[in-house]
Amino acid sequence: MSFLKPKKNQIISIIVAVLTIIFAISFFTYYQKIIGKFDILEKETYRSMIDDSRVINSQIDHIYNDNFKSSTYTKQYNAQILQKPIMNDNYDFVDGSIFAKGDTLITKLSKFGIGSEQATLIAEAINPVIPVNLIQINDKIEIYKSSDNGSLKIALITKHLRVDVKEINGEYNINLSSTLKTNEDYIYEEFFIEEDFYTSAFRADVPEYIIKLIIELQSKNINFSRDIREGTLSKIYYSNNIDLDINESDKYTLYYTSIKIDEIDYEFFNYVYEGSENKYYDTNGVGIGSIRTVKPLTDLNITSQYGMRLHPVTGEEKMHYGIDYAADLNEPVRAIADGVIDFIGDKGDFGKYLRISHSNNIQSVYAHLNQFSESIIKGSFVNQSDIIGYAGKTGLSTGVHLHFEIIVDQKRIDPNELNQEKNNYFLEGEELKKFNLYKNNLFKMMMK
C-alpha cells in the first residue's frame, strides 16, 4: 500500500490552521487574566467606597457626639434646652426642606432666595459645629423670619443636633439643642429651714448641684451663717433631665430660687434671651451681681468731685471720697436702690449720716443731712426712691449740700464708676415686660 504525497498548498493550509488554533488559545487565556484583574479591581473599588462611606458616617457621628458632650456646647444647649417651660423666640416659620442626593447647604439656601454672600456666612457659622460637606441625606433645613425686625433664622436639623443660626446686627450666631428625645421632670420644693440651708435642702431631696448653685446665687444678698434662722422659708423650682446621663450642669436646670428673711423675699429667676450673657435675674430684672440705681436728688449739680482736693473749711489737701451735690435746705433725699439701713445717726465731720446696705456688697452713704425720715431706724428696709432724709449742712460744712458716697466690697469708689466696677446689667423697656410675663407664667407652672 502506498501513500499519496501531499501537495504543497495542503501543507500550507494545515500550518495556518494550527497557528490559528494556538493564537486563539493564547488570546483566550490572556483575556481571562485581564478580566480577572478588572474584576478584582472593581471589587476592591467597591469595598473602598463602602469603607469610605463607613468612615464618613463614623466621622459624622463622632462630630455630633463630641459637640453634644463638650462643655462649650452643652452650656449653650442648657440655655436653649428642649421642653424648657417658656421660650423667648419671636420667629415665624417660613419654609422647610429635606436634603436629597446632590444637595448642598448653599444650593438649598439659594432655593429659599438667600444670596450667595449671605449663604456663605451662614455656612461659615455652621461649619465649626457640623462640617457642611458632611450634611447627610434626610437632614432638614428650616427658614424662620423675625416678627420684630424681619431678620432670618436658619435651622439645620440632623439626627443628633439642631443648629439655629440667627442674624443679629449683621452677624450670624449659633445656638445648639439636642434632637434626641429628652424627658424632663420638673420639681417644686418648698420647705422651712431647720438647722442650715444645705442640710434642709438635702433632706428635701434637692440635688447637690442645685443646692450649691442656690448658695452661690443667694450669697450675693444673704450671709448663710448669720442671716438664716430656723423657720426661714425656701422655695425651689428646677428640672431633672432623666434621659441625660452626663454632668450635673446639663442634667439639672434651676429656674427659680427664693429665700424669705424678715419679710424680704430674695428671689432669682432663670431667664435667657437673645444677646444676653446673664442667666439669672432678681425680681426687678437686675442681673446677678448687678444693681440698678436712681438719683439721690431730683437734680444732680456737682459742686465737688471724687478725688484729692483742698478742704473748703480747713484748707488742707485731703482725699474726698464722695461727690458733693448742691441742694436746697430740707430737699428730699432718696434711696438709690432697695436695701437695709445699717447706720443712722451723727458721725463727726459728716454730721447726720445715713448708710444703706444694698445687694452684691454695695453700700450708699448720705451725709450732712438736716434730718432723717421719721419712718426709718437702723435695720429698716427701704425701697428704691423712698425718702430717707432731708438735705442740710450738719457737721463740718460751708453750706447746704448732699455728700454722697458709694462703697463696693468695703472700698469707697468714685460713684460715677459704679457701673464699670460692678459690670452692671439689667433689663429695661420691652425686655423687662417680657421678663415680667415670663415670671407670671413660671409661677403658674410652679403652682400646678
C-alpha positions, 0 to 999 in steps of 0.5 A: 500500500502506498501513500499519496504525497501531499501537495504543497498548498495542503501543507500550507493550509494545515500550518495556518490552521494550527497557528490559528488554533494556538493564537486563539488559545493564547488570546483566550487565556490572556483575556481571562487574566485581564478580566480577572484583574478588572474584576478584582479591581472593581471589587476592591473599588467597591469595598473602598467606597463602602469603607469610605462611606463607613468612615464618613458616617463614623466621622459624622457621628463622632462630630455630633457626639463630641459637640453634644458632650463638650462643655462649650456646647452643652452650656449653650444647649442648657440655655436653649434646652428642649421642653424648657417651660417658656421660650423667648423666640419671636420667629415665624416659620417660613419654609422647610426642606429635606436634603436629597442626593446632590444637595448642598447647604448653599444650593438649598439656601439659594432655593429659599432666595438667600444670596450667595454672600449671605449663604456663605456666612451662614455656612461659615457659622455652621461649619465649626459645629457640623462640617457642611460637606458632611450634611447627610441625606434626610437632614432638614433645613428650616427658614424662620423670619423675625416678627420684630425686625424681619431678620432670618433664622436658619435651622439645620436639623440632623439626627443628633443636633439642631443648629439655629443660626440667627442674624443679629446686627449683621452677624450670624450666631449659633445656638445648639439643642439636642434632637434626641428625645429628652424627658424632663421632670420638673420639681417644686420644693418648698420647705422651712429651714431647720438647722442650715440651708444645705442640710434642709435642702438635702433632706428635701431631696434637692440635688447637690448641684442645685443646692450649691448653685442656690448658695452661690446665687443667694450669697450675693444678698444673704450671709448663710451663717448669720442671716438664716434662722430656723423657720426661714422659708425656701422655695425651689423650682428646677428640672431633672433631665432623666434621659441625660446621663452626663454632668450635673450642669446639663442634667439639672436646670434651676429656674427659680430660687427664693429665700424669705428673711424678715419679710424680704423675699430674695428671689432669682429667676432663670431667664435667657434671651437673645444677646444676653450673657446673664442667666439669672435675674432678681425680681426687678430684672437686675442681673446677678451681681448687678444693681440698678440705681436712681438719683439721690436728688431730683437734680444732680449739680456737682459742686465737688468731685471724687478725688484729692482736693483742698478742704473748703473749711480747713484748707488742707489737701485731703482725699474726698471720697464722695461727690458733693451735690448742691441742694436746697435746705430740707430737699428730699433725699432718696434711696438709690436702690432697695436695701437695709439701713445699717447706720443712722445717726451723727458721725463727726465731720459728716454730721447726720449720716445715713448708710444703706446696705444694698445687694452684691456688697454695695453700700450708699452713704448720705451725709450732712443731712438736716434730718432723717425720715421719721419712718426709718431706724437702723435695720429698716428696709427701704425701697428704691426712691423712698425718702430717707432724709432731708438735705442740710449742712450738719457737721463740718460744712460751708453750706447746704449740700448732699455728700454722697458716697458709694462703697463696693466690697468695703472700698469707697469708689468714685460713684460715677464708676459704679457701673464699670466696677460692678459690670452692671446689667439689667433689663429695661423697656420691652425686655423687662415686660417680657421678663415680667410675663415670663415670671407670671407664667413660671409661677403658674407652672410652679403652682400646678 
